[in-house]
Structures are given as C-alpha cells and as structure tokens.
Amino acid sequence: MPKIVIIEDDPAIREELALLLANEGFQTVAITDFTDVPKQVSASSPDLILLDLGLPGRDGMSLCARIRKNSSTPIIFITSRDCASDELRALSLGGDDYITKPYNIPVLLARIKAVLRRSGALSGSGAEPDVLEAGGLTHHGHHEPGNGSHYPDGHP
C-alpha cells in the first residue's frame, strides 16, 4: 500500500485528503508542524507527496526545491493558485503534477494513481497483463510498454 505525505496547512482540506486517500487504500501521513518539513518527509519515506503552495513559514515552491535535493519522490502540488506562471515554476522545480483547488475528487484520485503507477509505487506499473480468450481457451501474457511484445519474456 503506497504511502502519501500530505503537506497542507488548512485542517479541513488536510483531513478531507487523508480520508479520501485512506478510503482508496493508501496509507497517509499528514504534516501539521511546518517547522522542518523536509526532515519529516524524509523520515516518512513516502511514495508520493501532496504539497500546498501557501504554507506558514515557507512556501511550497521552496519546500519542493529543498526536498528535490535529496529525494526523487513524486510531488503533486495541490493549490488554489491558478496562475500559469506558478504552475510552470512548480513543475520546473521538480513537481510532477499541479492541481488547482477546488479539485474534482475522481480526477484528483486518478492523477495520484497515474503518478504512482509511473513511479512504480502502485501495482499495475510496468508490465500490463493481457488476457486473450478465444474458442474456450484463455491465454495470459504480458505487454511490456515500449517493446511491442505480448510475450512474458518479450520473445515468442
């Protein structure tokens, strides 16, 4: 079960995110003390970080840059800032996605799962099983993205 760290200063949004993610089977860690966030993130060993831009003491942009110095953990910004320059800067600093509030819950969950799949933290990443049924027979193979093969080892 992937672990997601939530860095959000609004208690209502933080609790909503934690509940939504728990209902989807994710383990969550909600940061409520914003004095040394990078250290708390590192200690949590998350598979994904949800990061707000407007935080007390330090903004999400500088936190992303600091986290990126020591970690390649995917970061999704969740913020009320809908300015294109903020989005560009967040992605340039190492963010993997940028979602504006208010967010659409199914879309938010789909984007979280997509980032986790790409990072390999969610099952279903990498090889995708193919099932072929014909004439009462079932064949279970694998499709390796990128090599065009439908065979388990890439060879017939």
Secondary structure in CASP SS format (residue, H / E / C, confidence):
PFRMAT SS
TARGET T0000
AUTHOR 0000-0000-0000
METHOD secondary structure of the structure
MODEL  1
M C 1.00
P C 1.00
K E 1.00
I E 1.00
V E 1.00
I E 1.00
I E 1.00
E C 1.00
D C 1.00
D C 1.00
P H 1.00
A H 1.00
I H 1.00
R H 1.00
E H 1.00
E H 1.00
L H 1.00
A H 1.00
L H 1.00
L H 1.00
L H 1.00
A H 1.00
N H 1.00
E C 1.00
G C 1.00
F C 1.00
Q E 1.00
T E 1.00
V E 1.00
A E 1.00
I E 1.00
T C 1.00
D C 1.00
F C 1.00
T C 1.00
D C 1.00
V H 1.00
P H 1.00
K H 1.00
Q H 1.00
V H 1.00
S H 1.00
A H 1.00
S H 1.00
S C 1.00
P C 1.00
D C 1.00
L E 1.00
I E 1.00
L E 1.00
L E 1.00
D C 1.00
L C 1.00
G C 1.00
L C 1.00
P C 1.00
G C 1.00
R C 1.00
D C 1.00
G H 1.00
M H 1.00
S H 1.00
L H 1.00
C H 1.00
A H 1.00
R H 1.00
I H 1.00
R H 1.00
K C 1.00
N C 1.00
S C 1.00
S C 1.00
T C 1.00
P C 1.00
I E 1.00
I E 1.00
F E 1.00
I E 1.00
T E 1.00
S C 1.00
R C 1.00
D C 1.00
C C 1.00
A H 1.00
S H 1.00
D H 1.00
E H 1.00
L H 1.00
R H 1.00
A H 1.00
L H 1.00
S H 1.00
L C 1.00
G C 1.00
G C 1.00
D C 1.00
D E 1.00
Y E 1.00
I E 1.00
T E 1.00
K C 1.00
P C 1.00
Y C 1.00
N C 1.00
I H 1.00
P H 1.00
V H 1.00
L H 1.00
L H 1.00
A H 1.00
R H 1.00
I H 1.00
K H 1.00
A H 1.00
V H 1.00
L H 1.00
R H 1.00
R H 1.00
S H 1.00
G C 1.00
A C 1.00
L C 1.00
S C 1.00
G C 1.00
S C 1.00
G C 1.00
A C 1.00
E E 1.00
P E 1.00
D E 1.00
V E 1.00
L E 1.00
E E 1.00
A E 1.00
G C 1.00
G C 1.00
L E 1.00
T E 1.00
H E 1.00
H E 1.00
G E 1.00
H E 1.00
H E 1.00
E C 1.00
P C 1.00
G C 1.00
N C 1.00
G C 1.00
S C 1.00
H C 1.00
Y C 1.00
P C 1.00
D C 1.00
G C 1.00
H C 1.00
P C 1.00
END
